[in-house]
Amino acid sequence: MRMPPAYLPGSPADYRDHGQAGSASGASGAYGTVLIVSLDDLPDWLPAWCLDHLGGEPAGVLFRVQQVSMVFGLRLAGGRDVVIKARADDGRAVSCVAAQARLAGRGFPCARPLTPVTGAGSLAVHAEEFRPGGEVLAGDSPDVAVRYAEVFARLMAELAGVTVAPPLPNPPWVRWDYTGPGVWPAIGFLDNRDQGAVPAYVAKAAGRARELLLAAGLPCVLGHADFEAMAAYNAREEALCGSTAVGGDALRAQAAERLRRAGA
């Protein structure tokens, strides 16, 4: 199965678990910086957007996370807690959020979108339900890798019956169809760091995966290419941002479990 060409909101690169993000203040790591901010620090467009699309302005800020996207946890006037996501509008978000809504409607445990994607200047913005609690499954043991693979298999099975416009281009950190030089396309906040921090096995695994995918003759499918916290692209980001990169045994275990469940 080829790497899917979709990136559904709700991935590690976009934000961590809603509840975990809301429990930190000023924390920084491989997945962005979590900030507790005041209402006065919100973007100028956000209160009016909330009023227009959710029926109430923000009355409090639960958290704010920013890296590739901006994610705001807000308490609206009236007491409802919501999450707002804003990202550069590259044309993909409409399909991604539509697929996420289908998944939520089928009972998959993901945040249910509360609005479609709308424009706010150069940004694509939508709201979804706030799902507090839970923790990111950490560790790089083969057992942890298999657990990720099991949930990923369920996700892919659910998406098999979902039809949306292809959400292309793929995000740069999972752009397996990139045909330029090197393993990864340009990603500014990573490329300006010391690449010597990336273990050789991470670059090797990413390069081999890219070569195999480009050579495959299988059709593209809808999926979630930024799903878990231990794939090779996240291992590179973790290494460059000061975390411990995922071990090679975990990467191999996860790949083997995905292939087994795909019947390959």
N, C-alpha and C positions, 0 to 999 in steps of 0.2 A: 504494500500500500504506500502510495506516495505521501510525502508530507502535505497535510491539508493546507489550502490557500486561505484559510480564514483565521482571524484573530478576534475572538469574542471577548468583550469587556469582562473583567473579572479574573484576570490572570495575574501571576506574580509580578510581571513587569509593569503592570498598570497600578495595582494596589494590593496590599496584603488583606488578610481577613478583616472585615469591617470592625469586629470587636477588638482585635489586637491593635489595629491602627488607632482606635479611640483611646487606648490605654497608655499611650506614650506622649511625651512632650519633647519636641526637639530631637527625637531619635533619628540617626542617620545610618544608612546601610546600603547594601547592594540594590535595594529596590526603591530607593528614594528617601526623602526626608519627611518625617511625620511631625507636624507642628500643631500646637494648640494656639489658635489665633482669636482675636476679638472680632466682633462684627465690623468694626471700622476698617479692618484689614482685608475684608473681602473685596474681590474685584467689583468695580462700579456696576457692571452689567448684571451681576448675580441676583441682587434683591428683586429687581423688576422681572427677571426671568422666572424666579420662583413664584412671584405673584401671578404672572400671566399663565404659567403652565401647571402650578400646583395649588393655586388658590390662597397662598399666604407667603409673607416675607419671612426671612430668617429671623428667629428670636434668639438663637444661640448657635455657637459653633462647637461641634463635637470633636472634629479633627480636620486637618488638611494635609494631604500627601501630594507631593509634586516631584515628578521626574520627567518622564516622557509625556504623561498626562497630568492634569490637575484633578484631584478628587477631594470633594468637600463633604464631610458629614455634618448635617445641619438639623437643628430643631426649629421647626416652623412655628409661627404664631398659631396657637391652637394645640400645640404639643406633639405634632407628628414628627418623627425622626425620618430623614431621608438622606440619600447619598446622591450627589450631583457629580457628574464626570464631564470634563471638558478636554478636548484634544484638538490638535491641528486637523482641519477638515481636509483629508486626502481622498474623500469619496467613499471610504470603506465603512464608516460607522453605521450608516442606515441598515446595511445588510447584517452587520454584526449584531446590532441590538434586536433586529427582527428575529434572528436565529436564537438569541438568548431568550426572548419572550416565548418562542415555541418550546424551548427546553423547559423553562419554568412551568409552562402550562401542562407539560407532560409529567411533571413531578420530579424532574431532576433538581437536586439541591443547589440551586444557584439563585442569585438575587433576581427578583422579578422586576423588569423595567416598568416604571410608572408613566413614562412619556415616550413618544418616539423621539428620534434625533431631530433637533432643530439647530439653526444657525444662530450664532452670537458673534457678529463680526467675522473673523477668520476661523472661529472655533466651531466644532461640532459638539453639541451639548445634549445630554439626556439625564433623566433622574431614574433612580431605582430604589427598591425597598432597602431599608437598613437591616442587616442581619448581624446583630452583635453576638459575641461569644465565639467559642471555637479557637483552635490554635493551628498554626501551620505545622504540618508533620515534618519534623526535622530529622537529620541524620542521613548518612549515605550508605547504609548497609543494604545488602541485596533484599532483605525482607521489606525494608521501607520502599525500595524501588518497585518491588512487586505490588505493593499496596497502591502506589500511584498508577501503575500500569492497569490494575483492575478497574479503577475508577475511570481511567482514560478509555478503556474498552467500552464501558457502559456509555460514556459520553458519545463515542463514535457511533455506537449502535443507535442511540437516540437521534443523532443528526442525520442518519442515513435517509430518513423520510422527510427531511426539511429541505425546501427549495427556496433559495434566495438568489439575488444577483451575486455573482462571484465578488467577494470583498477583496479586490486587488487594488494596488500592489500589496504584496506581503510586507509586514513591518520589517525594517532593516535587520533586526536581531534574529529573525527567523526567515530570512529571504533565501531559502534554499535554491530558488531559481535564478539567483544572481550569477551573472556570467562574466563579471569583471575579474581583475587580478586579485589574488589573495583569497582567503577563506571567507571573510566577512566583508560586506559593503561598508561604506563610511558610516560610523556612528560616533559623532563628535565627542560626547562625554566619556566614551571609552577609548577612542583612538588617541586622545591626548595624554593617556597614562602610559606608564612603563609596561610595554608588552612582554617584557621578560618575566613578569609575575605570573603569566599564564602557563600552567604546566604543559609540557609537550603532548601528553596524552589527550588533553582537551582539544588542542588544535588538530591533532591527528584524528580524533573521533569526529569532529565537526567536518573536517575535510573529506573523510571517507563517506560520511553520510551524504554530503552534498554531491559527491561524485556518483554514488549509487542512485540517488534520486534523479539527477539529471539524465542518467543513462536509462532509467526505467521507461518502459512504454505504457505504463498504466495510466488511466485517466485521473485527473485531479479530483479530489473530493472535498466536501465541506468538513471542517474540523476545527480543532483548537490547537494551534501550533505553539502556544506559549502557556502550557497547562500547568506544569508542576515545577517544583523548586530545584530540580536536579538534572536538567538536560544540559547538553554541552554548551549551549549559548549562555545559559545562566551560570554555568561553571566558569566561563570566561569572565562574565561580569563580576561574579563573586571574587575571583582572584584579583581582578584589577581594582576592586573597591575595598580590598583588605580582608575579605572573608576567606575561609578555607574552601577551596574548590572541591566539587563532588569527586569521589573516588572512582577510578575506572571500573572496579567490580560492580558498583551500583549502576553505572551507565550500561554495562553489559547485561546485568540482570533485568533491568527495565526493558531493554530492547528485546531480550529473549522472551519475556512474558508477553509483550505486545505482539510479537510474531506468532507465539503459540496461540493466543486468543484470536488472531486473524486467520489461523489455519495455514500459515505459511511454513 
